[in-house]
Amino acid sequence: MMPANISSIFKSRKMNSGRLTAYGFREEGGAFFLTKPLRETDFVLTVTVYASGEVSTLITDTAVNEPYTLHLAGDAVGSFVGSIRQQYEEILADVAKYCFDSDIFKKEMSKEVIAFVRKTYGDELEFLWASSPGSAVLRRKDTGKWYAVLLTVCARKLGIDSDEIIEILDFRVEPDELQKLLARGVYYPGWHMNKKHWCTVVLDGSVALEDICERLQVSYALAIK
């Protein structure tokens, strides 16, 4: 298995210094450092995040105080190096998830929606499809069901006469409420979702943030088993 590239793990993510320290990083000289022992070895992984957001790593064999690099070699095989590589990638993926903010969604309203969800429910965007990096879901922790989907799509996908790439939000809605929303002209049938139970809004200010947050709260309540 080829090792994951650091840049691919942290692609479209932005460092959050507060979340780094909450996670366990120590700040020193303007950079952040995390040291994690690797299971069933004398190896220690050090992850460094610089003020620029750049990430570097170093695995040290503490038994001989020397760096270990075979996990980065694509032609290195075997159960031992495979275990080291897996742990290395799991730790970096965890750091990316919990210490970096998604930087795919650029619109101010998208960022405000993400901040509202984080503050209200403690939920983070989940990027489930490598082939669709501009798509992310929000799900309830207790039921595992989605209550919102953020996406980047061409405006024409919604029937808008433009080739602009827009940011949209899918959310759950009661069927009788759906028709009322669609009649307002600024809501759309759920994009790539069940069009009887999902609705879509463009995150461009055409609908007030307060209204969107209210819709999200309703959608959250509907996302039950």
C-alpha positions as CSV (number, residue, x, y, z in Angstrom):
1,M,0.0,0.0,0.0
2,M,1.4,3.4,-0.9
3,P,1.8,5.8,2.0
4,A,-0.6,8.7,2.2
5,N,1.0,12.1,1.3
6,I,0.8,14.7,4.0
7,S,-0.5,17.3,1.6
8,S,-3.4,15.1,0.5
9,I,-4.4,14.5,4.1
10,F,-4.5,18.2,4.9
11,K,-5.7,19.4,1.5
12,S,-8.3,22.1,1.7
13,R,-7.9,22.4,5.5
14,K,-6.9,25.4,7.6
15,M,-5.0,25.2,10.9
16,N,-7.0,26.1,14.0
17,S,-4.6,27.0,16.8
18,G,-7.2,26.7,19.5
19,R,-8.2,23.2,18.5
20,L,-4.5,22.2,18.2
21,T,-3.9,23.1,21.9
22,A,-7.2,21.5,23.0
23,Y,-6.1,18.3,21.2
24,G,-2.8,18.2,23.1
25,F,-0.3,20.1,21.0
26,R,2.2,22.2,22.8
27,E,3.1,25.6,21.4
28,E,6.8,26.6,21.3
29,G,8.5,29.3,19.2
30,G,5.4,29.9,17.1
31,A,4.9,26.2,16.1
32,F,2.8,23.4,17.6
33,F,4.2,20.0,18.5
34,L,2.5,16.7,19.3
35,T,4.3,13.5,20.4
36,K,2.6,10.2,20.1
37,P,4.0,6.7,20.9
38,L,3.3,4.0,18.3
39,R,1.7,0.8,19.6
40,E,3.9,-2.2,20.3
41,T,7.1,-0.4,19.3
42,D,9.8,1.9,20.7
43,F,8.8,4.4,18.0
44,V,7.5,7.9,18.7
45,L,5.8,10.1,16.1
46,T,6.3,13.9,16.4
47,V,3.8,16.0,14.4
48,T,4.8,19.7,13.9
49,V,2.4,22.3,12.7
50,Y,4.0,25.6,11.7
51,A,2.3,29.1,11.9
52,S,1.9,28.9,8.1
53,G,-0.2,25.7,8.5
54,E,2.5,23.5,7.0
55,V,2.7,20.1,8.7
56,S,5.9,18.0,9.1
57,T,6.4,14.6,10.8
58,L,9.2,12.6,12.3
59,I,9.2,9.0,13.6
60,T,12.1,8.3,16.0
61,D,13.2,4.9,17.1
62,T,13.9,5.7,20.7
63,A,15.9,2.5,21.3
64,V,18.7,3.8,19.1
65,N,17.6,7.5,18.9
66,E,17.5,7.4,15.1
67,P,14.8,8.4,12.6
68,Y,12.6,5.7,10.9
69,T,11.5,6.4,7.3
70,L,10.5,3.1,5.8
71,H,6.8,3.9,6.3
72,L,7.3,6.6,3.6
73,A,8.7,4.2,1.0
74,G,6.1,2.9,-1.4
75,D,8.1,-0.3,-2.0
76,A,8.5,-1.1,1.7
77,V,6.3,-4.1,2.6
78,G,5.7,-6.4,5.5
79,S,3.5,-6.5,8.6
80,F,5.8,-4.3,10.7
81,V,6.2,-1.4,8.3
82,G,2.5,-1.9,7.4
83,S,1.5,-1.4,11.1
84,I,3.7,1.7,11.4
85,R,2.3,3.2,8.2
86,Q,-1.3,2.6,9.3
87,Q,-0.7,4.2,12.7
88,Y,1.0,7.1,11.1
89,E,-1.8,7.8,8.7
90,E,-4.5,7.3,11.4
91,I,-2.8,9.9,13.7
92,L,-2.5,12.4,10.9
93,A,-6.1,11.8,9.7
94,D,-7.3,12.4,13.3
95,V,-5.2,15.6,13.6
96,A,-6.6,16.8,10.3
97,K,-10.2,16.1,11.4
98,Y,-10.0,17.6,14.9
99,C,-7.4,20.3,14.7
100,F,-8.0,21.8,11.2
101,D,-11.0,23.5,9.8
102,S,-12.4,22.6,6.4
103,D,-11.4,25.3,3.9
104,I,-13.4,23.9,0.9
105,F,-16.4,26.1,1.5
106,K,-15.4,29.7,0.9
107,K,-18.6,31.6,1.2
108,E,-19.1,33.6,4.4
109,M,-22.6,32.1,5.0
110,S,-21.2,28.6,4.6
111,K,-18.7,29.3,7.3
112,E,-21.4,30.8,9.5
113,V,-23.5,27.6,9.1
114,I,-20.5,25.4,9.9
115,A,-19.8,27.5,13.0
116,F,-23.5,27.3,14.1
117,V,-23.5,23.6,13.8
118,R,-20.2,23.2,15.7
119,K,-21.4,25.5,18.5
120,T,-25.0,24.0,18.8
121,Y,-24.3,20.3,18.3
122,G,-20.5,19.9,18.4
123,D,-20.6,18.3,15.0
124,E,-18.0,18.5,12.3
125,L,-18.3,18.1,8.5
126,E,-17.6,14.6,7.3
127,F,-16.1,14.2,3.8
128,L,-17.1,10.7,2.8
129,W,-16.3,10.6,-0.9
130,A,-12.7,11.0,-2.2
131,S,-14.1,11.5,-5.7
132,S,-16.3,14.4,-4.4
133,P,-14.2,16.6,-2.2
134,G,-16.7,19.4,-2.4
135,S,-19.4,17.4,-0.6
136,A,-19.7,17.0,3.1
137,V,-22.4,15.6,5.5
138,L,-23.5,16.5,9.0
139,R,-25.0,13.7,11.1
140,R,-26.4,13.2,14.5
141,K,-24.1,11.4,16.9
142,D,-26.9,9.4,18.5
143,T,-28.7,8.1,15.4
144,G,-25.9,8.4,12.8
145,K,-28.5,9.9,10.4
146,W,-27.6,12.9,8.2
147,Y,-29.4,16.1,8.9
148,A,-27.6,18.3,6.4
149,V,-25.3,18.1,3.4
150,L,-23.0,20.9,2.2
151,L,-22.0,20.8,-1.5
152,T,-20.3,22.9,-4.2
153,V,-22.2,22.5,-7.5
154,C,-22.6,24.3,-10.8
155,A,-25.6,26.7,-10.5
156,R,-27.2,25.1,-13.6
157,K,-27.7,21.9,-11.5
158,L,-30.4,23.8,-9.7
159,G,-31.9,25.3,-12.8
160,I,-30.1,28.7,-12.4
161,D,-29.0,30.3,-15.6
162,S,-25.3,30.5,-14.6
163,D,-22.1,28.5,-14.8
164,E,-21.0,29.8,-11.4
165,I,-19.9,27.2,-8.8
166,I,-22.1,27.8,-5.8
167,E,-22.3,26.4,-2.3
168,I,-25.5,24.9,-1.2
169,L,-27.1,23.2,1.8
170,D,-29.5,20.3,1.8
171,F,-31.7,19.8,4.9
172,R,-34.6,17.7,6.0
173,V,-38.1,19.1,5.9
174,E,-41.6,17.8,6.5
175,P,-43.4,17.1,3.1
176,D,-46.2,19.7,3.8
177,E,-43.6,22.4,4.7
178,L,-41.6,21.6,1.6
179,Q,-44.2,22.9,-0.8
180,K,-44.5,26.1,1.1
181,L,-40.8,26.7,1.0
182,L,-40.5,25.9,-2.8
183,A,-43.3,28.4,-3.4
184,R,-41.0,31.2,-2.0
185,G,-38.7,30.9,-5.0
186,V,-35.4,30.8,-3.0
187,Y,-35.6,27.2,-2.0
188,Y,-35.1,24.2,-4.3
189,P,-36.0,20.5,-4.2
190,G,-33.3,18.5,-2.4
191,W,-30.2,18.2,-4.6
192,H,-29.2,14.5,-4.9
193,M,-31.6,13.7,-2.0
194,N,-35.2,12.5,-1.6
195,K,-37.2,15.4,-3.0
196,K,-40.2,14.6,-0.8
197,H,-38.2,15.0,2.4
198,W,-35.2,17.2,1.6
199,C,-34.9,20.9,0.5
200,T,-31.9,22.9,-0.8
201,V,-30.9,26.5,-0.3
202,V,-28.1,28.4,-1.9
203,L,-25.7,29.9,0.7
204,D,-25.4,33.3,-1.0
205,G,-27.5,35.4,1.3
206,S,-30.8,34.9,-0.6
207,V,-32.1,33.3,2.6
208,A,-31.2,34.9,6.0
209,L,-28.8,33.0,8.2
210,E,-31.4,33.0,11.0
211,D,-33.9,31.2,8.8
212,I,-31.3,28.7,7.7
213,C,-30.3,28.0,11.3
214,E,-34.0,27.4,12.2
215,R,-34.3,25.0,9.3
216,L,-31.2,23.1,10.5
217,Q,-32.7,22.7,14.0
218,V,-35.9,21.2,12.5
219,S,-33.8,19.0,10.2
220,Y,-31.8,17.8,13.2
221,A,-35.0,16.9,15.0
222,L,-36.2,14.9,12.0
223,A,-33.0,12.9,11.7
224,I,-34.1,10.2,14.1
225,K,-34.5,6.5,13.6
